[in-house]
């Protein structure tokens, strides 16, 4: 299972950036629709 955190920043195309550590350490990239979405959660 992969955990992705959606950032408050957006790409040039307007897609929200995602903070993840898949592969080479923590990164903030435009990969929101690269992996299947299996859940949606919000911290209060």
Gaussian input, Z-matrix of N, CA and C with variables (Angstrom, degrees):
# hf/3-21g

backbone

0 1
 N
 C     1     B1
 C     2     B2     1     A1
 N     3     B3     2     A2     1     D1
 C     4     B4     3     A3     2     D2
 C     5     B5     4     A4     3     D3
 N     6     B6     5     A5     4     D4
 C     7     B7     6     A6     5     D5
 C     8     B8     7     A7     6     D6
 N     9     B9     8     A8     7     D7
 C    10    B10     9     A9     8     D8
 C    11    B11    10    A10     9     D9
 N    12    B12    11    A11    10    D10
 C    13    B13    12    A12    11    D11
 C    14    B14    13    A13    12    D12
 N    15    B15    14    A14    13    D13
 C    16    B16    15    A15    14    D14
 C    17    B17    16    A16    15    D15
 N    18    B18    17    A17    16    D16
 C    19    B19    18    A18    17    D17
 C    20    B20    19    A19    18    D18
 N    21    B21    20    A20    19    D19
 C    22    B22    21    A21    20    D20
 C    23    B23    22    A22    21    D21
 N    24    B24    23    A23    22    D22
 C    25    B25    24    A24    23    D23
 C    26    B26    25    A25    24    D24
 N    27    B27    26    A26    25    D25
 C    28    B28    27    A27    26    D26
 C    29    B29    28    A28    27    D27
 N    30    B30    29    A29    28    D28
 C    31    B31    30    A30    29    D29
 C    32    B32    31    A31    30    D30
 N    33    B33    32    A32    31    D31
 C    34    B34    33    A33    32    D32
 C    35    B35    34    A34    33    D33
 N    36    B36    35    A35    34    D34
 C    37    B37    36    A36    35    D35
 C    38    B38    37    A37    36    D36
 N    39    B39    38    A38    37    D37
 C    40    B40    39    A39    38    D38
 C    41    B41    40    A40    39    D39
 N    42    B42    41    A41    40    D40
 C    43    B43    42    A42    41    D41
 C    44    B44    43    A43    42    D42
 N    45    B45    44    A44    43    D43
 C    46    B46    45    A45    44    D44
 C    47    B47    46    A46    45    D45
 N    48    B48    47    A47    46    D46
 C    49    B49    48    A48    47    D47
 C    50    B50    49    A49    48    D48
 N    51    B51    50    A50    49    D49
 C    52    B52    51    A51    50    D50
 C    53    B53    52    A52    51    D51
 N    54    B54    53    A53    52    D52
 C    55    B55    54    A54    53    D53
 C    56    B56    55    A55    54    D54
 N    57    B57    56    A56    55    D55
 C    58    B58    57    A57    56    D56
 C    59    B59    58    A58    57    D57
 N    60    B60    59    A59    58    D58
 C    61    B61    60    A60    59    D59
 C    62    B62    61    A61    60    D60
 N    63    B63    62    A62    61    D61
 C    64    B64    63    A63    62    D62
 C    65    B65    64    A64    63    D63
 N    66    B66    65    A65    64    D64
 C    67    B67    66    A66    65    D65
 C    68    B68    67    A67    66    D66
 N    69    B69    68    A68    67    D67
 C    70    B70    69    A69    68    D68
 C    71    B71    70    A70    69    D69
 N    72    B72    71    A71    70    D70
 C    73    B73    72    A72    71    D71
 C    74    B74    73    A73    72    D72
 N    75    B75    74    A74    73    D73
 C    76    B76    75    A75    74    D74
 C    77    B77    76    A76    75    D75
 N    78    B78    77    A77    76    D76
 C    79    B79    78    A78    77    D77
 C    80    B80    79    A79    78    D78
 N    81    B81    80    A80    79    D79
 C    82    B82    81    A81    80    D80
 C    83    B83    82    A82    81    D81
 N    84    B84    83    A83    82    D82
 C    85    B85    84    A84    83    D83
 C    86    B86    85    A85    84    D84
 N    87    B87    86    A86    85    D85
 C    88    B88    87    A87    86    D86
 C    89    B89    88    A88    87    D87
 N    90    B90    89    A89    88    D88
 C    91    B91    90    A90    89    D89
 C    92    B92    91    A91    90    D90
 N    93    B93    92    A92    91    D91
 C    94    B94    93    A93    92    D92
 C    95    B95    94    A94    93    D93
 N    96    B96    95    A95    94    D94
 C    97    B97    96    A96    95    D95
 C    98    B98    97    A97    96    D96
 N    99    B99    98    A98    97    D97
 C   100   B100    99    A99    98    D98
 C   101   B101   100   A100    99    D99
 N   102   B102   101   A101   100   D100
 C   103   B103   102   A102   101   D101
 C   104   B104   103   A103   102   D102
 N   105   B105   104   A104   103   D103
 C   106   B106   105   A105   104   D104
 C   107   B107   106   A106   105   D105
 N   108   B108   107   A107   106   D106
 C   109   B109   108   A108   107   D107
 C   110   B110   109   A109   108   D108
 N   111   B111   110   A110   109   D109
 C   112   B112   111   A111   110   D110
 C   113   B113   112   A112   111   D111
 N   114   B114   113   A113   112   D112
 C   115   B115   114   A114   113   D113
 C   116   B116   115   A115   114   D114
 N   117   B117   116   A116   115   D115
 C   118   B118   117   A117   116   D116
 C   119   B119   118   A118   117   D117
 N   120   B120   119   A119   118   D118
 C   121   B121   120   A120   119   D119
 C   122   B122   121   A121   120   D120
 N   123   B123   122   A122   121   D121
 C   124   B124   123   A123   122   D122
 C   125   B125   124   A124   123   D123
 N   126   B126   125   A125   124   D124
 C   127   B127   126   A126   125   D125
 C   128   B128   127   A127   126   D126
 N   129   B129   128   A128   127   D127
 C   130   B130   129   A129   128   D128
 C   131   B131   130   A130   129   D129

   B1=1.4523
   B2=1.5215
   B3=1.2884
   B4=1.4653
   B5=1.5211
   B6=1.3227
   B7=1.4578
   B8=1.5133
   B9=1.2990
   B10=1.4565
   B11=1.5172
   B12=1.3142
   B13=1.4577
   B14=1.5166
   B15=1.3192
   B16=1.4620
   B17=1.5223
   B18=1.3219
   B19=1.4613
   B20=1.5299
   B21=1.3216
   B22=1.4697
   B23=1.5274
   B24=1.3327
   B25=1.4704
   B26=1.5206
   B27=1.3307
   B28=1.4606
   B29=1.5199
   B30=1.3352
   B31=1.4619
   B32=1.5322
   B33=1.3135
   B34=1.4640
   B35=1.5245
   B36=1.3353
   B37=1.4655
   B38=1.5285
   B39=1.3321
   B40=1.4624
   B41=1.5164
   B42=1.3222
   B43=1.4632
   B44=1.5259
   B45=1.3483
   B46=1.4671
   B47=1.5239
   B48=1.3348
   B49=1.4560
   B50=1.5257
   B51=1.3230
   B52=1.4571
   B53=1.5248
   B54=1.3277
   B55=1.4638
   B56=1.5299
   B57=1.3213
   B58=1.4592
   B59=1.5223
   B60=1.3272
   B61=1.4636
   B62=1.5321
   B63=1.3071
   B64=1.4571
   B65=1.5198
   B66=1.2988
   B67=1.4562
   B68=1.5050
   B69=1.3244
   B70=1.4668
   B71=1.5269
   B72=1.3019
   B73=1.4573
   B74=1.5164
   B75=1.3216
   B76=1.4570
   B77=1.5289
   B78=1.3384
   B79=1.4693
   B80=1.5177
   B81=1.3157
   B82=1.4598
   B83=1.5263
   B84=1.3384
   B85=1.4561
   B86=1.5289
   B87=1.3272
   B88=1.4657
   B89=1.5283
   B90=1.3413
   B91=1.4659
   B92=1.5356
   B93=1.3247
   B94=1.4616
   B95=1.5214
   B96=1.3188
   B97=1.4623
   B98=1.5243
   B99=1.3409
   B100=1.4593
   B101=1.5231
   B102=1.3121
   B103=1.4613
   B104=1.5256
   B105=1.3312
   B106=1.4708
   B107=1.5291
   B108=1.3144
   B109=1.4626
   B110=1.5266
   B111=1.3255
   B112=1.4678
   B113=1.5234
   B114=1.3164
   B115=1.4616
   B116=1.5167
   B117=1.3266
   B118=1.4536
   B119=1.5087
   B120=1.3180
   B121=1.4615
   B122=1.5190
   B123=1.3268
   B124=1.4552
   B125=1.5220
   B126=1.3403
   B127=1.4511
   B128=1.5030
   B129=1.3160
   B130=1.4746
   B131=1.4923
   A1=108.43
   A2=116.44
   A3=121.97
   A4=109.07
   A5=115.55
   A6=121.11
   A7=108.19
   A8=116.57
   A9=122.32
   A10=108.29
   A11=116.87
   A12=121.92
   A13=107.42
   A14=116.47
   A15=120.83
   A16=108.85
   A17=115.85
   A18=123.23
   A19=110.15
   A20=116.11
   A21=120.12
   A22=111.26
   A23=117.45
   A24=121.92
   A25=110.12
   A26=117.26
   A27=121.96
   A28=110.86
   A29=115.59
   A30=121.68
   A31=109.19
   A32=116.41
   A33=121.08
   A34=111.60
   A35=117.30
   A36=121.92
   A37=112.41
   A38=117.41
   A39=121.75
   A40=115.15
   A41=117.61
   A42=121.71
   A43=108.90
   A44=118.59
   A45=119.89
   A46=111.65
   A47=116.34
   A48=121.35
   A49=109.26
   A50=115.97
   A51=122.30
   A52=109.18
   A53=116.37
   A54=122.18
   A55=106.86
   A56=116.38
   A57=120.90
   A58=109.43
   A59=116.33
   A60=120.77
   A61=109.74
   A62=116.78
   A63=122.81
   A64=107.86
   A65=117.29
   A66=120.52
   A67=115.39
   A68=118.73
   A69=121.38
   A70=112.66
   A71=118.24
   A72=121.03
   A73=112.23
   A74=116.19
   A75=121.83
   A76=111.10
   A77=115.30
   A78=121.98
   A79=109.78
   A80=115.46
   A81=121.96
   A82=106.07
   A83=116.38
   A84=120.87
   A85=111.39
   A86=115.19
   A87=122.87
   A88=108.70
   A89=116.36
   A90=121.23
   A91=111.08
   A92=117.66
   A93=121.26
   A94=112.24
   A95=117.64
   A96=120.66
   A97=112.68
   A98=118.20
   A99=121.96
   A100=111.29
   A101=117.41
   A102=123.02
   A103=109.23
   A104=117.83
   A105=119.76
   A106=111.24
   A107=116.85
   A108=121.93
   A109=108.10
   A110=116.89
   A111=120.82
   A112=112.89
   A113=117.28
   A114=119.58
   A115=109.21
   A116=114.54
   A117=120.96
   A118=107.43
   A119=116.94
   A120=122.03
   A121=109.08
   A122=117.10
   A123=121.91
   A124=109.04
   A125=114.98
   A126=120.02
   A127=108.86
   A128=116.17
   A129=120.45
   A130=110.08
   D1=137.51
   D2=177.36
   D3=-109.80
   D4=138.62
   D5=176.19
   D6=-107.91
   D7=127.72
   D8=178.72
   D9=-122.48
   D10=138.79
   D11=177.78
   D12=-112.55
   D13=124.93
   D14=-179.98
   D15=-80.55
   D16=128.45
   D17=-179.03
   D18=-83.28
   D19=166.12
   D20=174.14
   D21=-85.44
   D22=-3.88
   D23=177.98
   D24=-92.24
   D25=156.24
   D26=-179.22
   D27=-125.94
   D28=155.96
   D29=177.10
   D30=-74.74
   D31=175.82
   D32=178.33
   D33=-61.91
   D34=-25.86
   D35=179.17
   D36=-87.88
   D37=-1.55
   D38=178.14
   D39=90.77
   D40=7.20
   D41=178.55
   D42=-85.52
   D43=132.18
   D44=178.21
   D45=-59.19
   D46=138.70
   D47=177.07
   D48=-78.87
   D49=157.75
   D50=-177.11
   D51=-122.87
   D52=135.90
   D53=175.35
   D54=-96.78
   D55=125.95
   D56=-177.17
   D57=-149.98
   D58=168.33
   D59=173.58
   D60=-130.13
   D61=43.24
   D62=178.92
   D63=-83.70
   D64=110.49
   D65=174.82
   D66=99.51
   D67=-84.37
   D68=-168.50
   D69=-118.32
   D70=53.08
   D71=177.84
   D72=83.83
   D73=179.09
   D74=-176.30
   D75=-68.39
   D76=134.76
   D77=179.81
   D78=-145.09
   D79=156.70
   D80=173.71
   D81=-118.55
   D82=110.32
   D83=-173.32
   D84=-140.51
   D85=168.67
   D86=176.09
   D87=-88.18
   D88=79.73
   D89=-179.84
   D90=-128.64
   D91=23.69
   D92=-174.84
   D93=-58.15
   D94=-40.33
   D95=-177.05
   D96=-104.94
   D97=15.69
   D98=178.33
   D99=-76.17
   D100=-33.54
   D101=-177.83
   D102=-116.09
   D103=152.23
   D104=178.50
   D105=-64.14
   D106=139.16
   D107=177.99
   D108=-88.47
   D109=122.79
   D110=-177.47
   D111=-114.90
   D112=-6.38
   D113=179.56
   D114=-166.05
   D115=165.09
   D116=179.43
   D117=-143.89
   D118=119.59
   D119=-176.47
   D120=-132.37
   D121=151.96
   D122=178.24
   D123=-135.97
   D124=128.11
   D125=174.99
   D126=-82.73
   D127=140.94
   D128=177.62
   D129=-91.79

